[in-house]
């Protein structure tokens, strides 16, 4: 079992978990719906707002994931971790 690097929660039981090679998005009651997005497939990550922050993760295919009403430190931590993992992966590939 892998250990996550960081994780955060948003509104309506939305959970973002960052692993070394992927980002896992869980939603629904008790994390029923799970989507895995490889770091290679993420084109951009954005943070918008100050109080109820919206974290936006966009894939290369154009699909956009929006996680609303997150805490600002959590959203910033998720964004910086994804960017660090992407830069670390590009050094080795």
Helices and strands as residue ranges (DSSP letters): E 6-9, E 15-18, E 22-27, G 29-31, E 33-38, G 39-41, E 42-48, E 53-59, E 64-70, H 72-92
